[in-house]
């Protein structure tokens, strides 16, 4: 079976998303599927294709490592909050290393994790990603922790509060072990 743009555009249920995911998995075509459907101009197709990719396991998602910069570019440029949230969730499942750290993406994550206007799901995943990127440099980690500590936490939803508290707790445990 060949997956068409129309099929991806018309996904409306979990069952349909899983059906297409299984077809992608069967054909071992996760990279091709991603290139074909996620990076186009149609946000509905991109959103639905990203939804399909959320069904993939860690090993399958790791195949997208070569597309990390393209996924970051998508998250940075899209105005569609669903595409942004889903692409950030895929990025969060990929590896990041010090040599490939993108300052524009770090700035984006720092800005969006504290923005009250941003959706809580995007704030939370941006916070996780910023933490991962800052861990490469102690001075960035220190600045990141100051940002977290200075957040007026009552303004945020439970998802954001939870991620923030987990990071702060993790940092305290790490400091304690030193």
C-alpha positions as CSV (number, residue, x, y, z in Angstrom):
1,X,0.0,0.0,0.0
2,X,1.3,3.5,-0.9
3,X,0.4,6.2,1.6
4,X,-1.1,9.3,-0.1
5,X,-1.3,12.9,0.9
6,X,-5.0,12.6,1.0
7,X,-4.9,9.7,3.4
8,X,-2.6,11.6,5.7
9,X,-4.7,14.8,5.4
10,X,-7.9,12.9,6.3
11,X,-6.7,11.2,9.5
12,X,-9.3,11.8,12.2
13,X,-8.9,9.0,14.6
14,X,-6.3,7.1,16.7
15,X,-7.1,4.0,14.7
16,X,-6.4,5.7,11.4
17,X,-3.1,7.2,12.7
18,X,-2.0,3.7,14.0
19,X,-3.0,2.1,10.7
20,X,-0.8,4.5,8.7
21,X,2.0,4.1,11.3
22,X,1.9,0.3,10.9
23,X,2.2,0.7,7.1
24,X,5.2,3.0,7.6
25,X,6.7,0.5,10.0
26,X,6.1,-2.5,7.8
27,X,7.9,-0.7,4.9
28,X,10.6,0.6,7.1
29,X,9.9,4.0,5.6
30,X,10.0,6.4,8.6
31,X,12.5,8.8,7.0
32,X,10.8,8.8,3.7
33,X,7.4,9.3,5.3
34,X,8.8,12.2,7.4
35,X,10.4,13.9,4.4
36,X,7.3,13.5,2.2
37,X,4.6,14.6,4.7
38,X,6.1,16.8,7.4
39,X,8.1,19.4,5.7
40,X,5.5,20.5,3.2
41,X,3.3,23.6,3.2
42,X,0.2,21.9,4.3
43,X,0.0,22.2,8.1
44,X,-2.9,19.7,8.4
45,X,-0.8,17.0,6.6
46,X,2.3,17.9,8.7
47,X,0.2,17.8,11.9
48,X,-1.3,14.4,11.1
49,X,2.0,12.9,9.9
50,X,3.7,14.1,13.1
51,X,0.8,12.5,15.0
52,X,1.5,9.2,13.2
53,X,5.2,9.5,14.2
54,X,4.3,9.8,17.9
55,X,3.3,6.1,17.6
56,X,6.9,5.1,16.8
57,X,9.1,3.5,19.4
58,X,12.5,4.8,20.5
59,X,14.5,2.7,18.0
60,X,12.3,3.9,15.1
61,X,12.4,7.5,16.1
62,X,16.2,7.3,16.4
63,X,16.3,6.9,12.6
64,X,15.1,10.5,12.4
65,X,18.4,11.7,14.0
66,X,19.7,12.7,10.5
67,X,16.6,15.0,10.2
68,X,17.2,16.8,13.6
69,X,18.0,20.2,12.1
70,X,15.1,20.0,9.7
71,X,12.7,19.2,12.6
72,X,14.2,22.1,14.6
73,X,13.7,24.4,11.7
74,X,10.1,23.3,11.4
75,X,9.5,23.9,15.1
76,X,11.1,27.4,14.9
77,X,9.2,28.6,11.8
78,X,5.7,27.1,12.1
79,X,2.8,29.2,13.3
80,X,0.7,26.1,13.8
81,X,0.8,25.2,17.5
82,X,-0.1,21.6,16.9
83,X,2.8,21.2,14.4
84,X,5.1,23.0,16.9
85,X,4.1,20.8,19.9
86,X,4.3,17.5,18.0
87,X,7.6,18.4,16.3
88,X,9.1,19.4,19.6
89,X,8.0,16.1,21.1
90,X,9.7,14.2,18.3
91,X,12.9,16.4,18.8
92,X,12.8,15.6,22.5
93,X,13.0,11.9,21.7
94,X,16.2,12.4,19.7
95,X,19.8,12.8,20.9
96,X,21.4,16.1,21.3
97,X,25.1,16.7,21.6
98,X,27.4,19.5,22.5
99,X,28.9,19.8,19.1
100,X,25.6,20.4,17.4
101,X,24.0,22.7,19.9
102,X,22.0,25.4,18.1
103,X,21.9,28.7,20.0
104,X,18.8,29.8,18.0
105,X,16.9,26.7,19.2
106,X,18.1,27.2,22.8
107,X,16.9,30.8,22.7
108,X,13.6,29.6,21.3
109,X,13.1,27.0,24.0
110,X,14.1,29.5,26.8
111,X,11.6,32.1,25.4
112,X,8.7,29.7,24.9
113,X,9.1,27.8,28.2
114,X,8.4,31.0,30.1
115,X,5.9,32.6,27.8
116,X,2.5,32.8,29.5
117,X,0.8,33.0,26.1
118,X,2.3,29.7,25.0
119,X,0.4,26.4,25.4
120,X,1.4,24.4,28.4
121,X,2.5,21.4,26.4
122,X,4.9,23.5,24.4
123,X,6.2,25.3,27.5
124,X,6.8,21.9,29.2
125,X,8.7,20.3,26.3
126,X,10.7,23.5,25.7
127,X,11.7,23.5,29.3
128,X,12.9,19.8,29.0
129,X,14.8,20.6,25.8
130,X,16.4,23.8,27.2
131,X,17.5,21.8,30.3
132,X,19.1,19.2,28.1
133,X,20.9,21.8,26.0
134,X,22.1,23.8,29.0
135,X,23.6,20.8,30.7
136,X,26.5,20.9,28.2
137,X,27.8,24.1,29.9
138,X,27.8,24.8,33.6
139,X,27.3,28.5,33.1
140,X,24.2,27.9,31.0
141,X,22.9,25.4,33.5
142,X,23.3,28.0,36.3
143,X,21.5,30.6,34.3
144,X,18.8,28.2,33.4
145,X,18.2,27.3,37.0
146,X,18.0,31.0,37.9
147,X,15.3,31.4,35.2
148,X,13.3,28.4,36.7
149,X,13.7,29.7,40.2
150,X,12.5,33.2,39.2
151,X,9.4,32.0,37.4
152,X,6.2,33.3,39.0
153,X,4.9,29.7,39.3
154,X,1.3,30.6,40.0
155,X,0.9,31.8,36.5
156,X,1.6,28.4,35.0
157,X,-0.4,25.2,34.4
158,X,0.3,22.0,36.3
159,X,2.2,20.4,33.4
160,X,4.7,23.2,33.4
161,X,4.9,23.3,37.2
162,X,5.6,19.6,37.3
163,X,8.5,19.7,34.8
164,X,9.9,22.7,36.5
165,X,9.8,21.0,39.9
166,X,11.3,17.8,38.6
167,X,14.2,19.7,37.1
168,X,14.8,21.7,40.2
169,X,14.6,18.6,42.4
170,X,17.0,16.8,40.0
171,X,19.5,19.6,40.2
172,X,19.4,19.7,44.0
173,X,20.0,16.0,44.1
174,X,23.0,16.3,41.7
175,X,24.4,19.2,43.8
176,X,24.0,17.2,46.9
177,X,25.9,14.3,45.4
178,X,28.9,16.5,44.5
